[in-house]
């Protein structure tokens, strides 16, 4: 049976909804990815300062820097987990990948 003229088949509607979903979640993914990069850069800078400091540096400064490093790397890990989560209900790169990898090239 042929679809009505002007109506979309299920595959086209599914592709349209996948496109709309991708466009809707892209700004969120970019924001979280940006924050992840910043967290990692802050950790990297603090870690370099901590490892390059002289041995006679104040114990308090080293303790503060170490705590800062732990917080930065923890936020980086949490954000990476959010970006790479495979839960279909979550906004993630895996969700976009599923949309892009699905076979949607059938003819109605």
HELIX and SHEET records of a PDB file:
HELIX    1   1 UNK A   10  UNK A   52  1                                  43    
HELIX    2   2 UNK A   59  UNK A   84  1                                  26    
HELIX    3   3 UNK A   93  UNK A  101  1                                   9    
END                                                                             
